[in-house]
Amino acid sequence: MKRLIYARLLEWKNSKERKPLILNGARQVGKTWILKEFGSHEYSNVAYINCDEVEEMKSVFSDYNTERLIRSFSVLSGETIKPEKTLIILDEIQVVSSGLTSLKYFCEKAPEYHIAVAGSLLGIGMHEGTGFPVGKVDELNLYPLSFKEFLMALGKDVLINSMEEHRWNELSSLNSTFTELLRQYYYVGGMPEVVKSYIEKQDIFEVRNIQKQILSQYRRDFSKHIPTGILPKANMVWDSIPAQLAKENKKFIYSAIKKGGRAKEFENAIQWLIDAGLVYKVIRVSKVEKPLKFYEDLDAFKLFILDLGLMGAFVDVDSKDVLINNNAFVEYKGAFTEQFVLQELKTLDKEIYYHSREKSTLEIDFVIQKYNVYPIEVKAEENLRSKSLKTVYEGNNELKPVRLSMAGYKEQEWMVNVPLYLAAEWFKAAE
């Protein structure tokens, strides 16, 4: 199974300014696998240590003598570690309180050693620890497989080549083919274990079983790792997300969790889910202007879960609604399509916002900033009315409005319509 992050790992390896690498990502998105795969192909050997399973790692970081630490890593991994030749992988690094801190010393005193760390709850460790090596590490984010990676896994090389050639108008002739594959991705999602099973067995019921198992494992993580005081609240937030996304206005409402709910009561629970990589937070901007960061409204936001397929399993969407008819596209207030677009935009590694106005029905589903600012409207079908997008553009004609829909590619005087299945590829090519 190929992952697009491989190319970025290669850039990291070959960089003259290379620092120890932190690979961020939720549980079961494939962090350990991709690091081992990368190491086996690009290095002479791999020194892998799971800090949660090797008890000695709890006491290894008694000081930050890098020579001693390298000897310890060698003994515990059973591998001879050579500068530039060995990839050192420290997995579940968050369970070792001083593990992250040690990366600073490898950056400063032993940059010739290639070290990559990961962990299913690494984001939690970063926020709880006191010695995060600010400025002394490189970071990459790994997400569930994107739609393009899903096509790669299915062996759709011809379609992928067509996407990468950026002949947007010509791709409209393949609309029905892409739509059928998009249906499959809506159902399967991008969790590697699920995708692997689907490719090997083509069993949609087994797909759903694995998705349910992953959701159950997340629940067990809640019980094991979340402080007792916020555990019930985290469960309530997690359970409320699908229903919140199925509303016309997808802004997260605390009172939808429980009557009289308030931010102060649930903000710690929400932050835990975000830090664990299980939830994505999209903040509102009060204006669609550069720089978007100036106009953040931290009190208004949407929450999405990490994977489209898991959301379908979460709410028991009927396979017929996804794989046969158009219900997944057009019902649930476009929740699945908005979730899909959010995941595609996450691959850009840009901050993602949305925009709305007080006492108005105007809402822009997503807003991102590269060099230009792109207000983005998401349409779950071929309905091409874009009143909100037009209104925002009329207020600032330097914007680059984009409508993502099931219609074909079309450039208009003031905006461009991009097919849903080309969302990530088009934005990567923009500018």
Residue pairs with C-beta under 8 A, 6 or more apart in sequence:
1 30
1 145
1 152
1 153
1 192
1 195
1 196
2 149
2 152
2 153
3 30
3 34
3 142
3 145
3 149
4 146
4 148
4 149
4 347
5 34
5 140
5 142
6 34
6 37
6 38
8 140
9 21
9 34
9 35
9 38
9 42
9 140
10 38
10 42
12 18
12 21
12 138
12 140
13 42
13 114
15 138
18 111
18 114
18 138
19 103
19 107
19 111
19 136
19 137
19 138
20 103
20 106
20 107
20 115
20 116
20 117
20 133
20 136
20 137
20 138
21 115
21 116
21 117
21 137
21 138
21 139
21 140
22 100
22 103
22 116
22 117
22 118
22 122
22 137
22 138
22 139
22 140
23 31
23 34
23 35
23 116
23 117
23 118
23 139
23 140
23 141
23 142
24 118
24 122
24 123
24 139
24 140
24 141
24 142
24 277
25 31
25 118
25 141
25 142
25 143
25 277
26 120
26 276
26 277
26 278
26 306
27 120
27 121
27 217
27 218
27 221
27 276
27 277
27 278
28 120
28 191
28 192
28 193
28 214
28 217
29 142
29 143
29 144
29 191
29 192
29 277
29 306
30 142
30 192
31 91
31 118
31 119
31 120
31 142
32 89
32 91
32 118
33 192
34 142
35 87
35 89
35 91
35 116
35 118
36 46
36 48
36 89
38 87
39 45
39 46
39 48
39 87
39 89
40 46
42 87
43 85
43 86
43 87
43 114
44 82
44 85
44 86
45 79
45 80
45 82
45 85
45 86
45 87
46 79
46 86
46 87
46 89
47 73
47 74
47 77
47 79
47 81
47 86
47 87
47 88
47 89
48 77
48 79
48 89
48 91
49 57
49 73
49 76
49 77
49 88
49 89
49 90
49 91
50 91
50 92
51 57
51 58
51 90
51 91
51 92
51 93
51 95
51 96
51 99
51 119
52 91
52 92
52 95
53 92
54 76
56 72
56 76
57 76
57 90
57 95
57 96
57 99
58 95
58 96
60 69
60 72
60 73
60 76
60 96
61 69
61 96
61 97
61 98
61 99
61 101
61 102
64 98
64 101
64 102
64 104
64 105
66 105
66 106
66 109
66 110
66 113
67 110
69 102
69 106
70 81
70 110
70 113
73 81
73 88
73 90
74 80
74 81
77 88
79 86
80 86
81 88
81 113
83 112
83 113
84 112
84 114
86 113
86 114
87 114
87 116
88 113
88 114
88 115
88 116
89 116
89 117
89 118
90 99
90 115
90 116
90 117
90 118
91 117
91 118
91 119
92 118
92 119
92 120
93 99
93 100
93 117
93 118
93 119
93 122
93 125
94 100
94 119
94 121
94 122
94 124
94 125
94 126
94 129
95 119
95 125
97 129
98 131
99 117
100 117
100 125
100 126
100 129
100 131
100 132
100 133
101 129
101 131
101 132
101 133
103 115
103 117
103 133
103 136
103 137
104 131
104 133
104 136
104 137
106 113
106 115
107 133
107 136
107 137
108 136
119 125
120 221
120 276
121 221
121 225
121 275
121 276
123 274
123 275
123 276
123 277
124 225
124 272
124 275
124 276
126 132
126 275
127 271
127 275
141 346
141 349
143 190
143 306
143 343
143 346
143 347
144 189
144 190
144 191
144 192
144 306
144 307
144 309
144 343
145 153
145 190
145 191
145 192
145 195
146 190
146 343
146 344
146 347
146 424
147 181
147 182
147 185
147 340
147 344
147 421
147 423
147 424
148 160
148 163
148 424
148 425
149 190
150 181
150 184
150 185
150 188
150 190
150 195
151 159
151 160
151 181
152 160
153 195
153 196
153 199
154 181
154 199
156 181
159 174
159 177
159 178
159 181
162 170
162 171
162 174
163 171
163 422
163 425
164 425
166 425
166 429
168 409
168 418
168 422
168 426
169 408
169 409
171 178
171 408
171 409
171 419
171 422
172 408
172 409
172 419
175 406
175 408
175 419
178 419
178 421
179 406
179 421
181 421
182 340
182 420
182 421
183 322
183 323
183 328
184 198
184 323
185 308
185 309
185 340
186 308
186 309
186 312
186 322
186 328
186 329
186 336
186 340
187 204
187 207
187 309
187 312
187 319
187 322
187 323
187 328
188 194
188 195
188 198
188 207
188 309
189 195
189 211
189 307
189 308
189 309
189 310
189 311
189 312
190 307
190 308
190 309
190 343
191 210
191 211
191 214
191 307
191 309
191 310
193 210
193 214
194 207
194 210
194 211
194 214
194 309
197 203
197 206
197 207
197 210
198 204
198 207
204 319
204 323
207 309
208 313
208 319
211 309
211 310
211 312
211 313
212 313
214 310
215 310
215 313
215 314
218 278
219 235
221 276
222 231
222 234
222 235
222 238
223 231
225 276
226 234
226 269
226 272
230 268
230 269
230 272
233 265
233 266
233 268
233 269
234 269
234 272
234 273
236 257
236 258
236 266
236 269
237 257
237 266
237 269
237 270
237 273
237 279
237 303
238 273
238 278
238 279
238 305
240 256
240 257
241 279
241 303
241 304
241 305
242 305
242 311
242 314
242 315
242 335
243 256
244 250
244 252
244 253
244 256
244 302
244 303
245 302
245 303
245 304
245 311
245 332
245 333
245 335
245 338
245 339
246 332
246 333
246 335
247 253
247 333
248 333
249 356
249 363
250 302
250 333
250 335
250 338
251 284
251 300
251 301
251 302
251 356
252 301
252 302
252 303
254 261
254 262
254 263
254 265
254 266
255 261
257 266
263 299
270 279
270 281
270 303
273 279
274 280
274 281
277 306
278 305
278 306
279 303
279 304
279 305
279 306
280 303
280 304
280 305
280 306
280 342
280 346
280 352
281 301
281 302
281 303
282 301
282 302
282 303
282 304
282 342
282 352
282 353
282 354
282 366
283 296
283 297
283 298
283 300
283 301
283 353
283 354
284 296
284 297
284 300
284 301
284 353
284 354
284 355
284 356
285 292
285 295
285 296
285 297
285 353
285 354
285 355
285 367
286 295
286 297
286 355
287 294
287 295
287 355
288 295
288 355
288 364
288 367
288 373
288 375
288 392
288 395
288 396
288 399
289 295
289 373
289 396
290 369
290 373
291 369
292 351
292 353
292 367
292 369
292 373
293 351
296 353
300 356
302 354
304 338
304 339
304 342
304 343
305 311
305 314
305 339
307 343
308 336
308 339
308 340
308 343
311 335
311 336
311 339
312 322
312 328
312 336
317 328
317 336
318 327
320 327
321 327
321 328
321 331
322 328
322 336
326 381
328 336
329 336
329 337
329 380
329 381
329 406
330 380
330 381
334 378
334 379
334 380
336 380
337 378
337 379
337 380
337 420
338 365
338 378
340 420
340 423
341 365
341 366
341 376
341 378
341 404
341 420
341 423
342 352
342 366
344 423
344 424
345 352
345 366
345 368
345 376
345 423
345 424
345 427
346 352
347 424
347 428
348 368
348 370
348 424
348 427
348 428
350 368
350 369
350 370
351 368
351 369
352 366
352 367
352 368
353 366
353 367
353 368
354 363
354 364
354 365
354 366
354 367
355 363
355 364
355 367
355 375
355 392
356 362
356 363
356 364
357 363
361 388
362 387
362 388
362 391
362 392
363 388
364 375
364 376
364 377
364 388
364 389
364 392
365 376
365 377
365 378
366 375
366 376
366 378
367 373
367 374
367 375
367 376
368 374
368 376
368 427
370 427
370 430
370 431
371 431
372 398
372 399
372 400
372 430
372 431
373 398
373 399
373 400
374 399
374 400
374 401
374 402
374 427
374 430
375 389
375 392
375 393
375 399
375 400
375 401
375 402
376 401
376 402
376 403
376 404
377 386
377 388
377 389
377 401
377 402
377 403
377 404
378 404
378 405
379 386
379 403
379 404
379 405
379 406
379 407
380 405
380 406
381 405
381 406
382 405
382 406
382 407
383 405
384 403
384 405
384 407
384 417
386 401
386 403
386 415
389 401
389 403
389 415
390 401
390 414
390 415
392 399
392 401
393 399
393 401
393 414
393 415
397 414
400 416
400 430
401 414
401 415
401 416
402 415
402 416
402 417
402 418
402 426
402 427
403 415
403 416
403 417
403 418
404 417
404 418
404 419
404 420
404 423
405 417
405 418
405 419
405 420
406 419
406 420
407 417
407 419
408 417
408 419
409 416
409 417
409 418
409 419
409 422
410 416
410 417
411 417
418 426
